[in-house]
Amino acid sequence: MSLDPALNSTIGAERLEFAAVGSWTVAHFEELERLVDDASLQVVNAPSMAINMSGVQQLDTLGAWLLERLMRRWRERGQDAEFILLPERFRGLLDEMHEVNRQARDLHEKPNRIISALDQLGRATVGFKGDILAFLDMLGALGTALVRVLLRPLNFRLTSAVHHLGRVGWQAMPIVLLITFLIGCIIAQQGFFHFRKFGADAYVVDMVGILVLRELGVLIVAIMVAGRSGSAYTAELGAMKMREEIDALRTMGFDPVEVLIAPRVLALVVALPILTFFGSMAALYGGGLVAWLYGGMSPEIYLARLREAISVTHFQVGMIKAPFMALVIGVVACSEGLRVKGSAESLGVQTTTSVVKSIFLVIVLDGVFAIFFASIGM
């Protein structure tokens, strides 16, 4: 089938209809410009205009903008204009073009600061509501998929889960150990530097042990996982949606949440506690190394003081947080991946949004757990 673009018109009593066919891409720029200009110059008494998109085989940003420009010219004449028989794969790109240059404003006009602030607040509130609904929707879909897996265990993608567990767990181990080791070293060094003024060197071990096991160990690892694995989840699912692979799964009768998302989230829930354990041990080792080389504290004294300062409760607090933080990271990453539209810009925006939201929610969740554990005496 030929990919040469064309824009054929049919005049009816109530509507002028253009049939767009072929390839509307930058490769045919000059021809597309001519077709759109010719269509804009037509004078018809019909009250409305429509562009039939069923014959378009390829569409990029240039083609979408030219079609949107044609629609706007007809609307400026006071006539209704719309796309008909629009393939789903082109809808996201045309929606993006529809929002371009919508808020034209005089460059010399000074915006009212109060109105601008209220406008931003309103938009942020509506966006926050949408984020909560998307998070709850994904959480509910994931819960439903896990119930189906429990009822029919043979349907669980074990190979996929093990694959993702290796990626987010084993492959992340070196960087997690390195970063947590350095964090432990820095905390210990700063502790000795400041506590030494008061002759309280021994309390540095208390600070390192409690901070690492209760707070920093799991928090640092969760933030690293959100930036490393959460962004990868969003990018993978977003690319799948752009290539219509997720729609293809639905067409074949598969649930994308059960096939793609459940193995990823379960792998994250299993991997994060393991990474937290090894990361905490690396941080304690780093603190002990600095205590020996910088603080003049022998390893025997460091270990003895560490046994006095920490308890199993401190270890439990950090490990209990890890699966919940992993669940939040996984749900946010996957929900943002499914919100990607048909452009590379949308993929980049949602990936960045996924990391920011995950880190924010992880810190908020850590604060909520801190209040909870304090209230129950842990």
N, C-alpha and C positions, 0 to 999 in steps of 0.2 A: 504494500500500500504506500502511495506517495506521501511524503512528509511536507511537501510544499504547502505553505499556509494560504488560506483563502478566507474571505468574509463575504458570504453570499447573502443577499437581502431578499425578503419576501414581504410584500406590502399587503396587509389585510385591512378590513374595514375598521377594526378596533385597535390593531397593533402592527407595528413594523418589527419584523423578526430578522435578526442576523444569525446566520449559521457559521460559526467559527470552526474551521477544520485544519488538519495538518499540524505542523510543528510551530508553536508560538514561542520561539527561543531566540537568543541573541544572534544565532547563526543567520537568521533571516531578518535582521534588524531593519534594513532599508525597505524591504517589501512590506513588513508589518507597519512601519510608519506610514507608508503610502496607503495601505488598506484602511487604517484607522482614520487618517485625514479625509479620505474619500467618503467614508461612512459618516463622519461628522458633518460634512457639507450637504448631505442629503436633506431636502426639505419635504417633510411629509406631514399631513394633517392628522395623522393617527395620534390618539392621546397617550399612547405608551409605546415603549420599545423593549425588546427582549433579545438577549444573546444566547443562542442555543450552543451549549458547550459539549454536547455528546460526541462531536466529531474531532475534538482536540486530542491529539495523541501525545504531545509533549508540551509542557508549560514551565517556563522559568520566571524569574522575577521581572525581567523586561517585558515578556508577553503579558504577565498578569497586570503590570502597571499600565500598559497601553490599553488593555481592555477596561481597566478601572477609569482611565482618563476619558475613554469614549463614553462610559456610563455617566460620568460627571458632566460632560458637555451636553448630553441630552437632558439631564436633570436641571441644568441651568436654564434651559428653555421652558421649564415648567412641565415637562413630560415625565411620566413614570418610567423607570428603567430597572431591569432585573435580569439575573442569570437564570436560565432554565436548563433542566437536564444536566446539572453540574455534577461531574464525577467526584466522589468523596475525596479522592487523593489530591484534588486541586482546591478543595474548599479552604483549607488552612492558609494557603498562600494568598488566595484572593481576599480572605478576611484580613490578612495582614496589610495588603495593599489598600483595602478600604479605609483603614485608620490613618494612612499616611497623609500628612499635611492637612489634617482636619481642623487644627486650631490656629488658623492664620491670624496674626495679630500685628498691629502697627508696632514697628521696632522702637518708635519714640514714645509709645504709651507706657507709663509706669504702672505696673500691676498693684492693686491694693494688697498690702501685706497681710492684713487680717483675713481678707477673703481667700487669699492664696493659702494661708495657714489652715483655715477651716476646710478648704477644698482638699488639701493634702491629708488632713485628719480624716475626713469622710472617706476618701479613697483608701486610706490605710485600714480603716475599720471594715469596709466592705471586703478588702483583700484578706484581712485577718479571718473574717467569717468564712470566706471561700477556702482558705487554707485549713481551717478546723474541719470543715465538712469533707474536704478531700482526704484528710488524715483519717477521720472516723470511717469514711466510706472504704478506704483501703484496709483499715483494721478489721472492719466487719467482713469484707470479702476474704481476707486472709483467714479469719476465724472460721468462716464457712468452709473454705477449702481444707483447712486442717481437720475439721469434723468429718468431711468426706474421706480424707485420707485415713483417719482412724477407723471408719466403718469399712473401708476397702483398702487395706494396707498395700496390696499388690499394685495399686495405681500410683503409689508414691515414687517419684523419680529419684531413687537412691543414688544412681550414678551421677546425676546432676548435682545432688547435694554434696556428695563426696568431692566432686570436682571443685565446687565453689568453696568448700571447707579448706581444701588445699590452697586455693588462691587467697582467701581472706585470712587464713590462719597460718599455715606453714610458710608461705611466701612473705608474709608480713613480719615474721618473727625477727629477722635480723635488724630491721629498722626500728622495731619496737624495743628490742633489747638495747640498742645503741642509745636511743633517745632517753629511755627511762634511766639507764645507767648514768648518763650525763646529768639528768635532772637530780638524781640522788647525790651526785658529786657536788653540784652547785648548791643544793640545800645545805649539805653538811659544811661546805666551805664557808658559806655566809653565816651559818650558825656559829661555827668556831670563831669567825672574825668578830662577831658582835658579842657573843656570850662570854668570850674571854675577858672582856672588860669588867665583867661582874664576877669572875671566877666561877662561872657556871658551865664549864666545858662538858660536864657529864650530861647535862640536860639536852645537849645537841642530839644525843642518841635517841632520847625520848621524842624529840620533835621529828627527827627523820623517820623513826619507826611508825609513829601514829599517823603523821601526814601521808606517808607513802601507802600504808595499808588501808587507811580509812578513806582518803580523799584523792590524793594526787595520782596514785598508781592507776586506779580505774579511770579517773577523769582524763589524764593524759593519753592513755591508750584509746579511750572512746573517741577523743578528738582526732587522733591520728587515723583511726579506722573510718571515721566519718569523712575525712578528707581523702583517704586512699580508696577504700572499698565502696563507701556510699556514693562518691562521685562516679566510680566505675559502673555501679548498678544503674544510676540514672542515665549515663551515656549509652550503655548497652540497650536498655529498654527504649530509650528515646530513638536510637538508630533503628531498632526493630520496628517501632511505630512509623517512622518516616518511610521505611521500605515496605510497609503494610504487612509485615510478617505476623503481627499480632492479630490483625483482621483476618489473615489467612487461617490462623489457629481457630478463631471463632467459627469461621466458615466450615472447617473440618470437624466441628463439634467438640473442640477442646476448650477448657477454661484456662485462659492465660495466667490467671492468678495461681491455679494449681500447678501448671506446667512450668512457669517461669519464675514466679515470685516466691512461692512457698519454699522451694529448695534454697533460694538465696537467703531468705530471712532466717530459716532454720540453721543454715551454715553459719550465719553471723551470730546467732544466739549461742551456738556451741563454741565458736572460735573466740569470742570476746572474753569470756571468763578464763579461758586457757591463756590468752595473751596477757590478761590482767595479772594472773598468777606469776608468770615468768617475768613480766615487766616489773612487778613489785619486788621480786627477788633480785633482779638486776639493779634496781634503785637502791635497795638495802646494801647490796655488795658495793656499789659505787660510794655510798655513804661511809661504809666501813673502810674502804680504801683511802678516802680522804681523811678519815679520822686517824688512820695509821700514819700516812705520809705527811699530812699537814697539821693535824691536831696532836700528834705525839701519843695517841692512844693505841695500845697494843690490840691486836685482833681478839685476844682472850677477854680483855676488859670490855671491848665493844660488844661482843656476843653476850657476855654476862649482863651488861647493862641493858642490852636489847631484850633479853628474856624477862628482866624485871619491868621494863617499860610497857611492853605490849602483851596482849593476851589473844586468845582465840577469838574473842568478841570483835576485836579490831579487824582481824582477818575476815571474819564472817560479814561484817558490814560492807567491806569493799567487794567481796564476791557476790553478795546478794544484789548489789546495784548493777553488776555487769550485764546479766541477761536482759534486764529492763532497758538499759541504755542501748543494747544491741537491737532490741525490738523497735525502739524509737528510730534509730538510724535506718534500719531496713525498711520500715514502713514509709518514712519520709522519702528515702531515696527512690523507692519503687513508685510511689504515688507521683513524684515529680517527673519521673521518667515517662509515665503514661500521659502526662499533661503536655508533652512535647508536640508541637504542631509541625507543619510541613517544611520548615526552613532550618538551615544550619544555625542561624541566629537564635532561634527558639531553643535548640538543643543546648547551645552555650549558656543561655540565660537560665534554663531550668537546672542545668548541672551546677552552676554557681549558687542558685537559690537552694538547691538540695543541701549543699555543704553548709551554707550559712544557717539554714533552719535546723539542720541536725545538730550542729555545735551549740546553737542557742538552746534547743530543747534538752540537750544533754546536760548543760550547765544548770538549767532550771530544774531538771529532774534530780540532779545532785543536791541542789538546795532543798528540795522537797524531802528527799530521803534524810538529809541532815536534821531537819526539823522532826521528822517522824522518829528517827532513832533516838534523838534526844528526849522526846516525849515518853518513850518506852524504856528509857534508862540504858540503852546500848551505847 
